[in-house]
Amino acid sequence: MLEPRPADPLTDILRAMRLTGGVFLEAAFTAPWCVVSRVSPEDCAGYLPLPRHIIAYHFVCEGELSVGVDGAAPVTARRGEIVILPRNDHHLLGSDLDMAPIDVNDLFEPGDASRPGRLVYGTTATADTRFFCGFLSHNQPDDPLISALPRVLKSRMEDAAASDWVESSLRFASRRPTPDEKLSPAVLGKLAELLFIEAVRQYLQDDPATTGSGWIAGLRDPRVGRALALLHGQRDRAWTTEDLAREVGLSRSAFAERFTGLVGDPPMRYLGKWRLQHAARRLLETTEPIARIAGEAGYESEPAFHRAFKREHRMTPASWRKQHAMAGDA
């Protein structure tokens, strides 16, 4: 069984992203086959409000499938493995990615109260590959973790029992709940979150390319990773470099040098960028007063927020909100 792990920097950062999840398709394919895929917000209808930003995943129950994304080497997943697309790129799925892809709309069978929709190629009796398609919704489009991850992640279950447990949990949680059922979406969201955390954790442990510098390298470092988690989880706190150094058990100079060397920005500059990124998203997604958004972002005064925002985005918060709202309407 996939057990929750103790809290750590990765878990803290992902918690700040407020991930929620769902399953929208069960698929059964008979080789040879190939389809082009990308999760749309409409695919997620019925589980939660339509998400703005999506992480797509495919969990293989039987057989194997390959996943191809432009600019990345194909990835093959087998029973008990999950393939995750952190930025929800268009991708090919299939037994043979060199085939002309099929339009998934031609294969779709609507779901009902007992099961999600299905994609069937051939028949379910002859299918040699079965998998679930699902998603995680999050509220941070420019999150540094999402930006730093590769376009395709693959994670493995440690044993067959864990794989069977995940499959049965997905099957149970993917039922369209009745009005009296509130557990299923919550169970599924937590399961999808745990699967994503496990995939990122395996990537951090296994990929030698993450040992250099950059945001992922900072997350791997116990002291800098802890500092990143504190900054993401307590964005509005009046942090200083001294405070962070004390929290992670280093001197100010040693911490500042370590953080800057790995992440690429000094701690306070990184925090300022993170706060402005959060504020820009809030300006777009809400009608909250600018003064309140400034406070949420950790600015003690609205004029200070205006100056910082204009320095970063070359326009005032009000102008940014108006311009991007018009672009969204278009």
C-alpha positions as CSV (number, residue, x, y, z in Angstrom):
1,M,0.0,0.0,0.0
2,L,1.2,3.5,-0.8
3,E,1.6,5.0,2.7
4,P,1.8,8.8,3.4
5,R,5.3,9.8,4.4
6,P,6.3,12.2,7.1
7,A,6.2,15.9,6.3
8,D,9.2,17.2,4.4
9,P,10.0,20.2,2.1
10,L,8.5,18.5,-1.0
11,T,5.3,17.7,0.8
12,D,5.1,21.2,2.3
13,I,5.6,22.8,-1.1
14,L,3.0,20.6,-2.8
15,R,0.5,21.3,0.0
16,A,0.9,25.0,-0.7
17,M,-0.1,24.3,-4.3
18,R,-3.5,23.0,-3.1
19,L,-3.7,20.0,-5.4
20,T,-7.0,18.4,-6.1
21,G,-7.6,15.4,-8.4
22,G,-9.9,13.1,-10.3
23,V,-10.3,10.3,-12.8
24,F,-12.2,11.0,-16.0
25,L,-11.4,8.0,-18.2
26,E,-10.8,4.3,-18.1
27,A,-9.1,3.0,-21.2
28,A,-8.9,-0.5,-22.9
29,F,-6.8,-0.9,-26.1
30,T,-5.9,-3.8,-28.3
31,A,-2.5,-3.5,-30.0
32,P,-1.5,-2.0,-32.3
33,W,-2.8,1.5,-31.4
34,C,-1.9,5.1,-31.1
35,V,-3.9,8.2,-29.9
36,V,-3.1,11.8,-29.4
37,S,-4.1,13.1,-26.0
38,R,-4.3,16.2,-23.8
39,V,-6.5,16.8,-20.8
40,S,-8.9,19.7,-21.2
41,P,-10.7,21.5,-18.3
42,E,-14.0,20.1,-19.7
43,D,-12.7,16.5,-19.2
44,C,-12.6,17.3,-15.4
45,A,-16.3,18.4,-15.2
46,G,-18.3,16.6,-12.6
47,Y,-15.5,16.3,-10.0
48,L,-14.7,19.9,-9.0
49,P,-14.9,23.4,-10.5
50,L,-13.2,23.5,-13.9
51,P,-9.4,23.8,-13.2
52,R,-7.2,26.5,-14.8
53,H,-4.0,24.5,-14.5
54,I,-3.7,20.7,-15.0
55,I,-1.2,17.9,-14.3
56,A,-2.2,14.9,-16.4
57,Y,-1.5,11.3,-15.4
58,H,-2.0,7.7,-16.8
59,F,-1.9,4.7,-14.4
60,V,-1.3,1.4,-16.2
61,C,-3.3,-1.5,-14.9
62,E,-2.4,-4.2,-17.5
63,G,0.0,-4.4,-20.4
64,E,2.2,-1.4,-21.4
65,L,2.0,1.8,-23.3
66,S,4.5,4.4,-24.6
67,V,4.1,8.2,-24.1
68,G,5.7,10.6,-26.6
69,V,6.0,14.4,-26.2
70,D,7.7,16.6,-28.8
71,G,11.2,17.3,-27.8
72,A,11.5,14.5,-25.3
73,A,12.5,10.8,-25.5
74,P,9.5,8.4,-25.5
75,V,8.7,6.8,-22.1
76,T,7.3,3.3,-21.7
77,A,5.2,2.4,-18.7
78,R,4.1,-1.1,-17.6
79,R,1.7,-2.5,-15.1
80,G,1.8,-0.7,-11.8
81,E,3.6,2.4,-13.2
82,I,2.2,5.9,-13.5
83,V,3.2,8.4,-16.2
84,I,2.7,12.1,-15.3
85,L,2.8,15.1,-17.5
86,P,3.4,18.0,-15.1
87,R,2.6,20.7,-17.7
88,N,-0.2,18.8,-19.4
89,D,1.6,18.8,-22.8
90,H,0.0,17.3,-25.9
91,H,1.2,13.8,-26.1
92,L,1.0,10.5,-28.0
93,L,-0.1,7.3,-26.2
94,G,0.2,4.0,-27.9
95,S,1.7,0.6,-28.4
96,D,3.4,2.0,-31.6
97,L,4.0,5.8,-31.6
98,D,5.0,5.6,-35.3
99,M,1.4,4.9,-36.3
100,A,-1.0,7.6,-37.4
101,P,-2.8,8.6,-34.2
102,I,-6.5,8.0,-33.8
103,D,-8.9,10.8,-32.7
104,V,-9.9,9.9,-29.1
105,N,-13.3,11.4,-29.6
106,D,-14.1,8.5,-32.0
107,L,-13.4,6.0,-29.3
108,F,-15.1,7.7,-26.4
109,E,-18.0,5.9,-24.5
110,P,-19.8,8.1,-22.0
111,G,-19.8,7.0,-18.3
112,D,-22.7,6.6,-16.0
113,A,-23.3,6.6,-12.2
114,S,-21.1,3.6,-11.7
115,R,-18.1,4.3,-13.8
116,P,-16.2,7.1,-15.6
117,G,-16.2,7.4,-19.4
118,R,-14.2,4.9,-21.4
119,L,-11.9,4.8,-24.4
120,V,-12.1,1.4,-26.1
121,Y,-10.1,0.3,-29.2
122,G,-10.9,-3.2,-30.2
123,T,-13.0,-4.8,-27.5
124,T,-12.6,-4.9,-23.7
125,A,-12.4,-8.7,-24.0
126,T,-9.3,-8.6,-26.3
127,A,-7.6,-5.5,-24.8
128,D,-4.0,-6.1,-23.8
129,T,-3.5,-2.7,-22.3
130,R,-5.8,-1.1,-19.7
131,F,-5.1,2.2,-17.9
132,F,-6.8,5.1,-16.0
133,C,-6.5,8.7,-17.2
134,G,-6.7,11.3,-14.5
135,F,-5.6,14.8,-13.5
136,L,-4.5,17.0,-10.7
137,S,-5.6,20.6,-10.6
138,H,-3.5,23.3,-9.1
139,N,-3.6,27.1,-8.7
140,Q,0.0,28.0,-9.5
141,P,0.7,28.1,-13.2
142,D,4.3,29.3,-12.8
143,D,5.2,27.3,-9.8
144,P,9.0,26.7,-9.8
145,L,8.5,23.0,-9.0
146,I,6.3,22.4,-12.1
147,S,8.6,24.5,-14.2
148,A,11.6,22.6,-13.1
149,L,10.3,19.1,-13.7
150,P,10.8,17.2,-17.0
151,R,7.9,17.1,-19.4
152,V,7.2,13.4,-18.6
153,L,7.7,11.7,-15.3
154,K,7.4,7.9,-14.6
155,S,6.9,6.4,-11.2
156,R,6.8,2.8,-10.2
157,M,4.9,1.1,-7.4
158,E,7.2,-0.8,-5.1
159,D,5.4,-4.1,-5.4
160,A,2.3,-5.8,-7.0
161,A,0.2,-5.4,-3.8
162,A,0.7,-1.6,-4.0
163,S,-0.2,-1.6,-7.7
164,D,-3.4,-3.6,-7.0
165,W,-4.3,-1.3,-4.2
166,V,-3.9,1.8,-6.4
167,E,-6.0,0.3,-9.2
168,S,-8.8,-0.7,-6.9
169,S,-8.7,2.7,-5.2
170,L,-8.9,4.5,-8.5
171,R,-11.7,2.2,-9.7
172,F,-13.7,2.9,-6.5
173,A,-13.0,6.6,-6.4
174,S,-13.7,7.2,-10.1
175,R,-17.4,6.3,-9.6
176,R,-19.7,9.3,-10.2
177,P,-20.8,10.1,-6.6
178,T,-24.4,10.4,-5.6
179,P,-25.5,13.6,-3.9
180,D,-25.1,11.9,-0.6
181,E,-21.6,10.7,-1.3
182,K,-18.8,13.1,-0.3
183,L,-15.9,10.7,0.2
184,S,-15.1,9.6,-3.3
185,P,-13.6,12.9,-4.6
186,A,-11.7,13.5,-1.4
187,V,-10.2,10.0,-1.5
188,L,-9.3,10.3,-5.2
189,G,-7.7,13.7,-4.7
190,K,-5.5,12.5,-1.9
191,L,-4.5,9.4,-3.8
192,A,-3.6,11.4,-6.9
193,E,-1.6,13.8,-4.7
194,L,0.3,10.9,-3.1
195,L,1.1,9.4,-6.5
196,F,2.4,12.7,-7.7
197,I,4.5,13.3,-4.6
198,E,5.9,9.8,-5.0
199,A,6.8,10.4,-8.7
200,V,8.6,13.6,-7.9
201,R,10.4,12.0,-5.0
202,Q,11.6,9.2,-7.2
203,Y,12.8,11.7,-9.8
204,L,14.7,13.6,-7.1
205,Q,16.3,10.4,-5.9
206,D,17.1,8.8,-9.2
207,D,17.9,11.4,-11.8
208,P,21.6,12.4,-11.8
209,A,20.8,15.6,-13.7
210,T,19.3,17.1,-10.6
211,T,22.5,17.0,-8.6
212,G,23.8,20.3,-10.0
213,S,22.3,23.7,-9.5
214,G,18.8,25.1,-10.0
215,W,15.5,24.9,-8.1
216,I,15.3,21.1,-8.0
217,A,18.8,20.9,-6.7
218,G,17.9,23.4,-4.0
219,L,14.9,21.2,-3.1
220,R,17.1,18.2,-2.8
221,D,19.4,20.0,-0.3
222,P,18.0,19.4,3.2
223,R,18.7,23.0,4.4
224,V,17.8,24.9,1.3
225,G,14.8,22.6,0.7
226,R,13.5,23.4,4.2
227,A,13.9,27.1,3.5
228,L,12.0,26.8,0.2
229,A,9.2,25.0,2.0
230,L,9.0,27.7,4.6
231,L,8.9,30.5,2.0
232,H,6.2,28.7,0.0
233,G,4.1,27.8,3.0
234,Q,4.4,31.1,4.9
235,R,4.6,33.6,2.1
236,D,3.2,36.5,4.0
237,R,5.5,36.2,7.0
238,A,8.1,39.1,7.3
239,W,11.0,36.8,6.6
240,T,14.6,37.9,6.8
241,T,17.7,35.9,5.7
242,E,18.6,35.7,9.4
243,D,15.3,34.2,10.2
244,L,15.5,31.5,7.5
245,A,19.1,30.7,8.5
246,R,18.1,30.2,12.1
247,E,15.2,28.0,11.0
248,V,17.4,25.7,9.0
249,G,20.4,25.7,11.5
250,L,23.0,27.6,9.5
251,S,24.8,30.9,10.0
252,R,23.4,33.8,7.9
253,S,26.4,33.9,5.5
254,A,26.6,30.1,5.1
255,F,22.9,29.9,4.4
256,A,22.8,32.8,1.9
257,E,25.8,31.4,0.0
258,R,24.2,27.9,-0.1
259,F,20.8,29.1,-1.1
260,T,22.1,31.5,-3.8
261,G,24.5,28.9,-5.2
262,L,21.8,26.3,-5.6
263,V,18.6,28.3,-6.5
264,G,20.3,31.1,-8.4
265,D,18.8,34.0,-6.4
266,P,19.5,35.3,-2.9
267,P,16.7,34.2,-0.5
268,M,15.0,37.6,-0.3
269,R,15.1,38.2,-4.0
270,Y,13.6,34.7,-4.5
271,L,10.9,35.5,-1.9
272,G,10.1,38.8,-3.7
273,K,9.6,37.1,-7.0
274,W,7.5,34.4,-5.5
275,R,5.2,36.9,-3.7
276,L,4.8,38.9,-7.0
277,Q,4.0,35.7,-8.9
278,H,1.3,34.9,-6.3
279,A,-0.1,38.4,-6.5
280,A,-0.3,38.4,-10.3
281,R,-2.3,35.2,-10.2
282,R,-4.6,36.6,-7.6
283,L,-5.2,39.7,-9.6
284,L,-6.2,37.6,-12.6
285,E,-8.3,35.0,-10.8
286,T,-10.1,37.1,-8.3
287,T,-11.8,40.5,-7.9
288,E,-10.2,41.0,-4.4
289,P,-9.1,44.6,-3.7
290,I,-5.5,45.3,-4.6
291,A,-4.7,46.3,-1.0
292,R,-5.9,42.9,0.3
293,I,-3.8,41.1,-2.4
294,A,-0.8,43.2,-1.4
295,G,-1.2,42.1,2.2
296,E,-1.6,38.4,1.2
297,A,1.6,38.7,-0.7
298,G,3.5,39.9,2.3
299,Y,3.7,43.6,1.6
300,E,3.0,45.9,4.5
301,S,1.8,48.8,2.4
302,E,0.0,49.1,-0.9
303,P,2.5,51.7,-2.3
304,A,5.4,49.3,-1.7
305,F,3.5,46.6,-3.5
306,H,2.7,48.9,-6.4
307,R,6.4,49.8,-6.7
308,A,7.6,46.2,-6.6
309,F,4.9,45.0,-9.1
310,K,5.6,47.8,-11.6
311,R,9.3,47.0,-11.4
312,E,8.7,43.4,-12.2
313,H,5.8,43.7,-14.7
314,R,6.4,47.2,-16.2
315,M,2.8,48.2,-15.3
316,T,0.7,48.8,-12.2
317,P,-1.3,46.0,-10.7
318,A,-4.6,47.6,-11.9
319,S,-3.3,47.9,-15.4
320,W,-2.0,44.3,-15.3
321,R,-5.4,43.0,-14.1
322,K,-7.3,44.9,-16.8
323,Q,-5.0,43.9,-19.6
324,H,-5.0,40.2,-18.7
325,A,-8.8,40.1,-18.0
326,M,-9.3,41.5,-21.5
327,A,-7.0,38.9,-23.0
328,G,-8.8,36.1,-21.1
329,D,-12.2,37.3,-22.4
330,A,-10.8,37.4,-26.0
